[in-house]
Amino acid sequence: MRTVDLIYRKREGEELSPEEIVFLVNGYTRGEIPDYQISAFLMAVCWQGMTDREVSALTECMLDSGERVDLSAVPGLKVDKHSTGGVGDKTSLIAAPLAASAGVVVPMISGRGLGHTGGTLDKLESIPGFRTGLSIGEFQSQLQKHGLAFIGQSEQIAPADGRLYSLRDATATVESIPLIASSIMSKKLAAGLDSIVLDVKVGSGAFMKKQIDARRLAQMMVGIGRRMDKRVMALITDMNQPLGYAIGNALEIMEVSQTLQNAGPVDLTRLSLELAARMIHLGRMANSIDEAREIAQARLLDGSGYRKLKDVITAQGGNASVLDRFELLPNATGMREIYSPRAGFVSAVDAALIGQASQMIGAGRDTKEDSIDPAVGVILEVKVGQKVDAGGVLCRIYHTREERVDEAADLVEDAFRISQHAPEERELILEVVG
């Protein structure tokens, strides 16, 4: 078979066979098919989509390109949680410890932030000494001892996905729903999971801007899991304003600590508890979602989740004291306040603009090779629906360099909308799929 023929057929909207998908992915991974041909194939997929059979074949092929982690020696069901990316989204660092403290085994294969969205690994690496580059053996041992471990994608886990993702980032094909679904699920299923809870974001700060697209992505990932005999559940959640008040890596670790001590923002606490409850239910530590919610709430109130995160930080080489003493985290050297131009109600806080401003001052990256400044970011003082006075502080920008702070401040000012009347309350959890 010839690569150009497969590109043509996909461009024309035809379905490729599993064998043809394997030919393309393996050929590219081995260096036999050049970047420009796979780029053309990815763009054809972006335009024409993929059938369920094609998506499953692509997922399995990427999964088979590396090792499948064997967690059979670790007793209990293995449940992971994954978010499709948002601004201020640190729920993994709250829901995972809560679920693990309830007895669920949580092998977390996490990612890094790209563009205006944050990454779990970047947040964790703002903790001095914290290691995300665990070997498979260390990963297995930590899961046996603590029931929770955070690890990044390595060359051993779905390496074909790693190569394709880098190309997608450079060819404007990141937002393709079939490519997103197969990328996420290949990494997750390589970790030896039994179940996955997905948080599919929708809104200005998410990859999916429309709820219908978020629903399609959720349904596709749930379908992939079912065809591979895994239990998958997805929540579709709002990402039109940042989640919580903190945006930026060390700043978000501080908010994680506050939330696990039951002193966090209402929206972040509520979503984290719901995700933890779904993990507890899929891990069969509760007979119903309602019982699982009660367990998650109890683990929050008695400090079990907080202690679990401390144990895991210590186990992975980090200084767990940062959760009590924020001065031990990287701290910004400068701060600028953004003021409200008029009195009224906050009717919108554009998550994308806040994320872009944080990225601009160093909290995010344009390419995977860019370095992160863990200290910088934005702290909101108000959220949608709250009343503000003229000249009241809307947020604070924390920075370590003066360059680009003016540009970031302009973006942040544009992110806030002040109206005379209070807006209608917006739902945080929009749908459940699976």
Secondary structure, DSSP 8 states (H G I E B T S, - for coil): --HHHHHHHHHTT----HHHHHHHHHHHHTTSS-HHHHHHHHHHHHHH---HHHHHHHHHHHHHTS-----TTS-S-BEEEEE---SS--THHHHHHHHHHTT-BEEEEE----BTS--HHHHHTTSTT------HHHHHHHHHHHSEEEEE--TTSSHHHHHHHHHHHHTT-TT-HHHHHHHHHHHHHTTT-SEEEEEEEESTTSSB-SHHHHHHHHHHHHHHHHHTT-EEEEEEEE-SS-SSSEESHHHHHHHHHHHHTT-S-HHHHHHHHHHHHHHHHHTTSSSSHHHHHHHHHHHHHTTHHHHHHHHHHHHTT--GGGGT-GGGS---SEEEEEE-SSSEEEEEE-HHHHHHHHHHTTSSBSSTTS---TT-EEEES--TT-EE-TT-EEEEEEES-STTHHHHHHHHHHHEEEESS------SEEEEE-
